[in-house]
């Protein structure tokens, strides 16, 4: 069951007390953006180390039956609909101000929500783990994710 965080338009995988990871970061932009426009701008200039990080992730995780995801291509999208793939994510909800993206497997479920409210951009990620490998996977990913999103949002404030 998914839900929306109170006083936001940020979707998460379920009640916060049942999540194994929750991170919501925001930035104020110089102008309002739609959620897909924000995604396109975020992906236009990938962080330099991300390609290597995804190669390492795929090399390790594939040994545990996790699908290789390859990383972000930077391809621009003019529209998306529920059921489309946006890079390796499944689009579960698409509205002008909210984009809900998921990746689910036997180890964990991940939901990333890109939402906008006026000039505020939020990236909210929630994770539910299903087994030992999912919990182990999140040990390095959780702090790295927070740092990556913080860096991306900082860059976004300068680009928008």
C-alpha positions as CSV (number, residue, x, y, z in Angstrom):
1,X,0.0,0.0,0.0
2,X,1.4,3.4,-1.0
3,X,0.6,6.6,0.8
4,X,1.4,10.3,0.6
5,X,3.5,12.0,3.3
6,X,1.4,14.5,5.2
7,X,1.5,18.1,4.1
8,X,3.4,17.1,0.9
9,X,2.6,15.5,-2.5
10,X,5.4,13.0,-1.9
11,X,4.4,9.4,-2.3
12,X,6.1,6.6,-0.2
13,X,5.8,2.8,-0.1
14,X,3.7,2.7,3.0
15,X,3.5,3.9,6.6
16,X,6.8,5.4,7.7
17,X,7.1,3.0,10.7
18,X,7.1,0.0,8.2
19,X,9.8,1.4,5.9
20,X,13.5,0.4,6.1
21,X,14.7,3.6,4.5
22,X,13.1,7.0,4.0
23,X,14.8,10.1,2.7
24,X,13.1,13.3,1.6
25,X,15.2,16.3,0.4
26,X,14.0,19.5,-1.0
27,X,15.4,22.5,-2.8
28,X,13.9,25.9,-3.7
29,X,14.3,26.6,-7.4
30,X,14.3,30.0,-9.1
31,X,11.2,29.0,-11.1
32,X,8.5,26.4,-10.9
33,X,9.1,23.1,-12.8
34,X,6.9,20.1,-13.6
35,X,8.0,16.7,-12.2
36,X,9.1,15.3,-15.6
37,X,10.9,18.6,-16.5
38,X,12.8,18.2,-13.2
39,X,13.7,14.6,-14.0
40,X,15.0,15.6,-17.4
41,X,17.2,18.4,-15.9
42,X,18.4,16.1,-13.1
43,X,19.4,13.4,-15.7
44,X,20.9,15.8,-18.2
45,X,24.2,16.1,-16.4
46,X,24.8,12.8,-14.4
47,X,27.3,13.0,-11.6
48,X,30.7,11.9,-12.8
49,X,31.1,8.9,-10.5
50,X,27.6,7.4,-11.1
51,X,28.6,5.3,-14.1
52,X,31.3,3.5,-12.0
53,X,28.9,3.2,-9.0
54,X,26.3,1.5,-11.2
55,X,28.9,-0.9,-12.7
56,X,30.0,-1.9,-9.2
57,X,26.4,-2.3,-8.0
58,X,25.6,-4.5,-11.0
59,X,28.7,-6.6,-10.6
60,X,28.0,-7.4,-7.0
61,X,24.2,-7.5,-7.0
62,X,23.9,-9.7,-10.1
63,X,25.6,-12.5,-8.1
64,X,22.5,-12.5,-5.9
65,X,20.0,-12.7,-8.7
66,X,19.4,-8.9,-8.9
67,X,18.7,-7.6,-12.4
68,X,21.5,-5.4,-13.8
69,X,20.2,-1.8,-14.3
70,X,23.2,-0.2,-16.0
71,X,22.6,3.3,-14.7
72,X,21.2,6.5,-16.2
73,X,21.4,7.2,-20.0
74,X,20.5,10.9,-19.7
75,X,17.8,10.4,-22.5
76,X,15.2,13.1,-22.4
77,X,11.6,12.2,-22.3
78,X,8.8,14.5,-23.4
79,X,6.0,12.4,-21.8
80,X,5.5,9.3,-19.6
81,X,2.5,7.3,-18.6
82,X,1.8,4.8,-16.0
83,X,3.4,1.5,-17.0
84,X,6.2,3.1,-19.0
85,X,9.9,2.6,-18.1
86,X,11.9,5.7,-17.2
87,X,15.4,4.3,-17.3
88,X,15.2,1.2,-15.1
89,X,12.3,2.5,-13.1
90,X,8.6,1.6,-13.6
91,X,6.4,4.7,-13.8
92,X,3.6,4.0,-11.2
93,X,2.0,7.5,-11.2
94,X,2.5,10.5,-13.5
95,X,1.0,13.9,-13.0
96,X,2.3,17.4,-13.8
97,X,3.6,17.8,-10.3
98,X,4.4,14.2,-9.3
99,X,6.3,11.4,-10.8
100,X,6.3,8.1,-8.9
101,X,9.0,5.6,-9.9
102,X,9.6,2.1,-8.6
103,X,11.9,-0.8,-8.9
104,X,10.9,-4.0,-7.1
105,X,12.5,-7.4,-6.8
106,X,12.7,-10.3,-4.3
107,X,15.2,-8.4,-2.1
108,X,13.6,-5.0,-1.8
109,X,11.1,-2.5,-3.1
110,X,12.3,1.0,-4.0
111,X,10.0,4.0,-4.6
112,X,11.4,7.4,-5.7
113,X,9.0,10.3,-6.0
114,X,9.9,13.5,-7.7
115,X,7.4,16.1,-6.7
116,X,7.0,19.8,-7.2
117,X,5.0,22.4,-5.3
118,X,5.5,25.8,-6.9
119,X,9.2,26.5,-6.7
120,X,10.0,23.6,-4.4
121,X,11.4,20.4,-5.8
122,X,11.4,17.3,-3.6
123,X,13.0,13.9,-4.1
124,X,11.6,11.3,-1.7
125,X,12.8,7.8,-1.6
126,X,11.4,4.9,0.4
127,X,12.5,1.3,0.7
128,X,11.1,-1.9,2.1
129,X,13.6,-4.8,2.3
130,X,12.4,-8.4,2.1
131,X,15.4,-10.4,3.2
132,X,19.0,-10.3,4.5
133,X,20.5,-9.3,1.1
134,X,18.1,-6.4,0.9
135,X,19.1,-5.2,4.3
136,X,22.8,-5.7,3.5
137,X,22.5,-3.9,0.2
138,X,21.0,-0.8,2.0
139,X,24.0,-0.5,4.4
140,X,26.2,1.3,1.8
141,X,23.3,2.5,-0.4
142,X,21.5,4.5,2.2
143,X,24.2,7.0,3.1
144,X,25.4,7.1,-0.6
145,X,21.8,7.8,-1.7
146,X,21.5,10.8,0.7
147,X,24.7,12.3,-0.5
148,X,23.9,11.8,-4.2
149,X,20.4,13.3,-3.9
150,X,21.8,16.3,-1.9
151,X,24.5,16.9,-4.6
152,X,22.0,16.5,-7.4
153,X,19.6,19.0,-5.8
154,X,22.4,21.5,-5.2
155,X,23.3,21.3,-8.9
156,X,19.7,21.5,-9.8
157,X,19.2,24.8,-8.0
158,X,22.1,26.3,-10.0
159,X,20.8,24.9,-13.4
160,X,17.0,25.6,-13.2
